[in-house]
Amino acid sequence: MAFVGVGLQGGSHVHNFMQIPRVRILAICDIDGPRAAEVGHWVAESGQAAPDLYTRGDEDFRRLCERGDIDLVFNSTPWRWHVPVCLAAMSTGKHVAVEVPAAYRVEDCWQLVETAERTRRHCVMMENCSYGRSELMVLNMVRHGLFGELLHGEGAYIHDLREIKFGDKNEGLWRLEHSIHRNGNLYPTHGLGPIAQCMDINRGDQFDYMVSMSSNARGLALYAREHLQEGDSRRRAYALGDMNTSIIKTKRGRTIVMQHDTTTPRPYSRINLIQGTRGCYVGYPDRIHIEGRTEGDDWEDGESYREEFDHPLWQKLEQDAEGAGHGGMDYLEDYRLIEALLAGEPTDMDVYDAAALSAVIEISEKSVASRAKTIEIPDFTRGRWKSNLPLGIVG
């Protein structure tokens, strides 16, 4: 393996892969030389050979990708570098895993798909929330038919990032810029990934079209006025509406509501709602209602179904995942990626999933800009979703 970008999230993944058997970390690339050296020291301390460091600037990942001894490049860079690093890795014969979103322009999504097809290399978007314990339990329940026919889903990324966006390190160095010029759902995959997995998107169903609208933009400007000194260039107007709501219709007639809010004081939520003809599950807090099992019209605590439907992957890896990022889900997604590559099996998410989930970003922006106009979502599988087999329980 090689890593491009070893900030907070990239560094966390390095820790995970150091624990997975049959993985060697040979190279680390980052524009922050001291950080690259620090992470390289972790690898050496774990008993592996010290990795080579690539720290000569923004484009040094290209020199790394020219190496012939690397199978997989892990890409955890700022958003604008996701596509260039992925293309460089695949074009030089490497598989690539990329943090979310894989891209934020439809044309770039097509580039990822076409390059993966041409080079016959995997391009896997690392959507960790698809491996959350509740999310995988719900997938297990869907596969066992508890919800009946799925009709509707709701997901979100509601996360107060004001302090992070105005910070002077890590994501604060680049994330605020997107809020200045763009308006839409800029980060949909955490909420959308688990729903798409349950609904067999690209494997029996397909996103068809969507509409999107945003509220006024108030949160960032207010925060800047109250926390930044006069004359600070960040005290300005922002394009990003505080709450974006997007609605997706699928080819099989299902609906999905997606929300995005990173600029107001509101507790974290991904909503995580699945509605079927026989029941409903909703997160934050986890609640469930199954016709014929739940008494009356009330909710049950979602934990009440854990013993019966806890996902086998969590049962297998709970101890190994303890202490890993985002409650352990990061370890599960890393483990599954390596397990699939070593076995020569399809990965849980593929380049078509990366493209479909990421494409809704630009489509939401276009819909917002055109007064919630309906816009079609491309079929990156070119019709193969009709015959692709659904994922099983996963792992």
C-alpha positions in Angstrom: 0.0 0.0 0.0 0.8 3.7 -0.3 -1.0 6.6 1.3 -1.6 10.0 -0.3 -2.7 12.4 2.4 -2.1 11.4 6.0 -3.9 14.2 7.9 -6.4 13.2 10.6 -8.5 10.8 8.6 -5.6 9.5 6.5 -3.5 8.9 9.6 -6.4 7.1 11.3 -6.6 4.7 8.3 -2.8 4.1 8.5 -3.4 2.8 12.1 -6.1 0.4 10.8 -4.1 -1.0 7.9 -1.1 -1.6 10.2 -3.3 -4.1 12.1 -4.6 -6.0 9.0 -2.6 -9.1 8.1 -0.8 -9.3 4.7 -0.6 -5.5 4.3 2.7 -3.6 4.0 2.8 0.2 3.8 5.6 1.1 1.5 5.1 4.8 0.8 3.5 7.9 2.3 2.9 11.2 0.4 1.9 14.5 2.0 2.7 18.1 1.4 3.3 18.4 5.2 6.7 16.8 5.5 6.8 16.6 9.3 3.4 14.9 9.4 4.5 12.4 6.7 7.6 11.6 8.8 5.5 11.2 12.0 3.1 8.8 10.3 6.1 6.9 8.7 7.5 6.5 12.2 4.3 4.8 13.3 4.8 2.2 10.5 8.4 1.6 11.4 7.5 1.2 15.1 4.9 -1.4 14.2 7.7 -3.6 12.9 7.5 -2.9 9.2 10.2 -1.3 7.2 10.1 2.5 7.3 8.1 3.7 4.3 9.5 6.0 1.7 8.3 9.6 2.0 7.1 11.8 -0.9 6.9 15.4 0.2 8.0 17.5 -2.7 4.8 19.4 -3.1 1.2 19.1 -4.5 2.1 16.8 -7.4 4.5 14.4 -5.8 1.9 11.7 -5.7 2.6 11.3 -9.4 6.2 10.2 -8.7 4.8 7.8 -6.0 2.4 6.3 -8.5 5.2 5.5 -11.0 6.5 2.8 -8.5 6.0 -0.8 -9.6 5.8 -2.4 -6.2 2.5 -0.9 -5.0 -0.9 -2.6 -5.4 -3.2 -0.1 -3.7 -3.1 3.7 -3.2 -5.2 5.1 -0.4 -6.3 8.7 -1.2 -7.3 10.9 1.7 -6.6 14.3 0.3 -8.7 17.5 0.2 -11.7 17.1 -2.2 -10.2 18.8 -5.2 -7.3 16.3 -5.3 -9.5 13.2 -5.1 -9.9 12.7 -8.8 -6.4 13.6 -9.9 -4.9 11.1 -7.4 -7.3 8.4 -8.4 -6.7 8.8 -12.1 -2.9 8.8 -11.6 -3.1 5.6 -9.5 -5.3 3.7 -11.9 -3.4 4.9 -14.9 -0.2 3.4 -13.5 -1.7 0.1 -12.6 -2.8 0.5 -9.0 -6.1 0.0 -7.3 -7.3 3.1 -5.5 -9.4 3.7 -2.4 -10.6 7.3 -2.0 -12.2 9.2 0.9 -15.7 10.7 0.3 -16.8 12.1 -1.9 -14.9 10.5 -4.8 -15.7 13.5 -7.0 -18.0 16.5 -7.0 -18.5 17.0 -10.8 -20.4 14.7 -13.0 -17.7 14.8 -15.7 -15.1 13.7 -13.1 -17.4 10.8 -12.1 -17.4 9.7 -15.7 -13.6 10.0 -15.8 -13.3 7.7 -12.8 -15.6 5.1 -14.3 -14.0 5.2 -17.7 -10.5 5.0 -16.3 -11.4 2.1 -14.0 -12.9 0.2 -17.0 -9.9 1.0 -19.3 -7.3 0.0 -16.7 -9.2 -2.8 -15.1 -8.5 -1.4 -11.7 -10.7 -0.9 -8.7 -11.7 2.6 -7.6 -13.5 2.2 -4.2 -15.0 5.1 -2.4 -14.5 4.6 1.3 -18.0 5.3 2.6 -17.5 4.3 6.2 -21.1 4.9 7.3 -22.2 1.9 5.2 -20.3 -0.1 7.8 -21.8 1.5 10.9 -23.2 -1.1 13.4 -26.8 0.2 13.1 -26.6 0.6 9.4 -25.4 -3.0 8.8 -28.0 -4.3 11.3 -30.6 -2.6 9.2 -29.1 -4.1 6.0 -29.3 -7.5 7.6 -32.9 -6.9 8.5 -33.7 -5.7 5.0 -32.2 -8.9 3.6 -34.3 -11.0 6.0 -37.5 -9.2 4.8 -38.5 -7.6 8.0 -39.4 -4.3 6.3 -41.3 -5.8 3.4 -40.9 -4.0 0.1 -38.7 -0.9 0.6 -40.5 2.3 -0.4 -38.6 5.3 1.0 -35.4 6.4 2.7 -34.0 9.5 4.4 -30.4 10.4 5.1 -28.5 13.4 6.0 -25.2 15.0 7.0 -26.2 17.4 9.8 -23.0 18.3 11.5 -22.1 21.7 13.0 -18.7 22.4 11.3 -18.5 26.1 11.9 -15.5 25.9 14.2 -13.7 23.5 11.9 -14.4 25.6 8.8 -12.9 28.7 10.4 -10.0 26.8 11.9 -6.4 27.2 10.8 -5.5 23.5 10.4 -6.7 20.3 8.9 -10.0 20.7 7.1 -10.1 24.4 8.0 -7.3 24.9 5.4 -9.7 24.1 2.5 -13.3 23.3 3.4 -14.5 26.8 3.9 -13.7 27.7 0.3 -16.4 25.4 -0.9 -19.0 27.2 1.2 -18.1 30.5 -0.3 -18.9 29.6 -3.9 -21.1 26.5 -4.0 -24.7 26.0 -2.9 -26.3 22.5 -2.8 -25.7 19.2 -1.0 -21.9 19.2 -0.8 -21.5 16.0 1.3 -24.3 13.5 0.6 -22.6 10.1 0.8 -22.7 9.5 4.5 -26.5 9.6 4.6 -27.0 8.2 1.1 -24.5 5.2 1.2 -26.4 3.0 3.6 -29.8 3.7 2.0 -28.4 3.0 -1.5 -27.0 -0.3 -0.1 -30.3 -1.3 1.3 -32.2 -0.3 -2.0 -29.8 -2.2 -4.3 -28.7 0.9 -6.2 -26.7 -0.2 -9.2 -27.8 -3.8 -8.5 -31.5 -4.0 -9.2 -32.5 -0.3 -8.9 -31.0 3.0 -10.0 -31.2 6.7 -9.2 -33.4 8.3 -11.9 -33.8 12.0 -11.2 -33.7 14.5 -8.4 -34.7 18.0 -7.2 -32.9 20.2 -4.7 -33.4 23.4 -2.9 -31.5 25.3 -0.2 -32.6 27.7 2.6 -31.0 31.1 3.1 -27.3 31.3 4.0 -27.0 32.8 7.4 -25.0 30.5 9.7 -21.4 31.1 8.5 -21.8 34.8 8.1 -23.2 35.1 11.6 -20.5 33.0 13.1 -17.8 35.0 11.4 -19.2 38.3 12.7 -19.3 37.0 16.2 -15.9 35.2 16.3 -13.6 36.9 13.8 -12.0 40.3 14.1 -13.1 43.2 11.8 -11.0 43.2 8.6 -10.7 39.4 8.5 -11.4 38.4 4.9 -13.5 35.5 6.0 -16.2 37.9 7.2 -18.1 37.9 4.0 -21.2 36.5 2.2 -21.4 32.7 1.7 -23.2 30.9 -1.1 -24.0 27.7 0.8 -27.5 27.6 2.1 -27.7 26.5 5.7 -30.1 23.6 5.0 -30.2 21.8 1.7 -33.0 19.3 1.0 -32.8 17.1 -2.1 -35.3 14.4 -3.2 -34.2 11.5 -5.4 -36.6 9.2 -7.3 -35.4 5.8 -8.3 -36.2 3.7 -11.4 -38.3 1.4 -9.3 -40.3 4.3 -7.9 -38.7 4.6 -4.5 -38.0 8.1 -3.0 -35.0 9.3 -1.0 -34.8 12.5 0.9 -31.3 13.9 1.6 -30.4 16.8 3.8 -27.2 18.8 4.4 -26.5 21.3 7.1 -23.0 22.1 8.4 -23.6 25.7 9.4 -26.1 25.9 12.2 -26.1 24.9 15.9 -27.9 21.5 15.6 -26.9 18.1 17.1 -25.3 15.6 14.7 -27.6 13.4 12.7 -27.5 11.2 9.6 -31.3 10.4 10.0 -30.8 6.9 8.6 -34.5 6.1 7.9 -35.7 3.1 5.9 -39.4 2.7 5.3 -41.0 -0.4 3.9 -44.5 -1.9 3.6 -44.0 -3.8 6.8 -42.0 -1.4 9.0 -39.7 1.5 9.5 -36.3 2.1 11.1 -35.0 5.6 11.9 -31.8 6.7 13.7 -30.7 9.5 16.1 -32.0 7.9 18.3 -32.4 4.4 16.9 -36.1 3.5 16.8 -37.9 0.8 15.0 -41.5 -0.3 14.3 -42.3 -3.7 12.6 -45.8 -4.6 11.9 -46.8 -7.8 13.7 -43.8 -7.5 16.1 -44.1 -4.0 17.7 -47.0 -3.5 20.1 -49.5 -0.8 19.1 -48.4 2.2 17.0 -45.3 3.0 19.1 -41.6 2.9 18.5 -39.3 0.3 20.0 -35.7 0.9 20.9 -33.5 -0.1 18.0 -31.2 -1.9 20.4 -33.9 -4.4 21.1 -33.2 -6.1 17.7 -29.4 -6.2 18.1 -29.1 -9.6 19.6 -31.2 -11.2 16.8 -29.9 -9.1 13.8 -26.5 -7.8 14.7 -24.5 -8.0 11.5 -22.1 -11.0 11.3 -19.2 -8.7 10.2 -19.6 -6.7 13.5 -19.8 -10.0 15.5 -16.6 -11.1 13.9 -14.6 -7.9 14.1 -15.9 -6.0 17.1 -12.8 -6.6 19.2 -10.4 -5.7 16.4 -12.3 -2.6 15.6 -12.3 -1.3 19.2 -10.8 2.2 19.3 -10.8 2.7 15.6 -12.1 5.8 13.9 -15.9 6.6 13.9 -16.8 4.0 16.4 -15.0 1.2 14.6 -16.7 1.5 11.2 -13.5 2.7 9.6 -11.7 -0.5 10.5 -14.5 -2.7 9.1 -14.4 -0.9 5.7 -10.6 -1.1 5.6 -10.7 -4.8 6.5 -13.3 -5.6 3.9 -11.4 -3.8 1.2 -8.2 -5.9 1.9 -10.2 -9.1 2.3 -11.8 -8.6 -1.2 -8.6 -7.6 -2.9 -6.6 -10.5 -1.5 -9.4 -13.0 -2.4 -9.9 -11.5 -5.9 -13.5 -10.9 -5.2 -15.7 -7.9 -6.0 -15.4 -5.1 -3.5 -18.5 -4.1 -1.5 -18.6 -0.7 -3.3 -17.2 -0.3 -6.8 -16.5 2.7 -9.1 -20.1 2.8 -10.2 -21.3 3.3 -6.6 -18.6 6.0 -6.2 -19.8 7.8 -9.2 -23.6 7.5 -8.5 -23.3 8.7 -4.9 -20.9 11.5 -5.8 -22.7 12.8 -8.9 -25.7 14.0 -6.8 -23.5 16.8 -5.5 -23.2 18.7 -8.8 -26.8 17.8 -9.7 -28.0 19.2 -6.5 -26.1 22.5 -7.2 -27.6 22.7 -10.6 -31.1 22.1 -9.3 -30.8 24.7 -6.6 -29.5 27.2 -9.2 -32.5 26.6 -11.4 -35.3 27.0 -8.8 -35.5 23.2 -7.9 -35.6 22.1 -11.5 -35.8 18.3 -12.0 -32.5 16.9 -13.3 -31.7 13.4 -14.4 -29.0 11.4 -12.7 -26.6 9.6 -15.2 -26.6 5.8 -15.3 -22.9 5.1 -14.9 -23.5 1.3 -15.3 -25.0 1.9 -18.8 -27.9 -0.3 -18.0 -26.1 -3.1 -16.2 -27.9 -2.2 -13.0 -30.9 -4.2 -14.4 -28.9 -7.5 -14.3 -26.3 -6.9 -11.6 -26.8 -9.1 -8.6 -27.6 -7.4 -5.3 -25.1 -7.4 -2.5 -25.7 -10.1 0.1 -25.5 -9.4 3.8 -21.9 -8.1 3.1 -19.0 -10.1 4.4 
